[in-house]
Amino acid sequence: MLKPSLLFTCLILLSACAAKAPDPELFAGKYRDTFSTSIKGDGIKLFTYRAKVAGATDRGIEDPLPHQQRVNRRKQDARSYAIEQERRADFLEMWSLQVDMGLNKTLDMNGYCKEGYMILHRNVSEGRGEIRGECNDGATEEDKLKFNRNY
């Protein structure tokens, strides 16, 4: 028979494994994003980054009909519904990390904000996200030529 302290230690270790940080790389190839720029006359550089989870049609798979989804939901018991809600919270946390990572990678690749940025507005909800920001650096003539259009 196991000692209570050994059992308690096993439970702690098991819960630590279950609470590992979400991996935002799980969304690789499963979302679409856009990045648009706006350079004002006084050199202020603004941007908007939008991302959304690719829908079933974007990924070429069949999406269940909304009516069938409602029927399936009514057949669920309370426990499976609670588990689904917990998974949705985990998904939202991972999605939020993905939106931040997508913005940072986009800015690294295009070099729009050379000295960092500040967030003016951030809205991340289930399956979609938008971040509007302003670069800490002003626009150079090269920036005006390169980013005078949506990137």
Secondary structure by P-SEA (a helix, b strand, c coil): cccaaaaaaaaaaaaaaaacccccccccccccbbbbbbbcccccccbbbbbbcccccccccccccaaaaaaaaaaccaaaaaaaaaaaaaaaaaaaaaaaaaaaaaaaaaccccccccccbbbbccccbbbbbbbcccccaaaaaaccccc
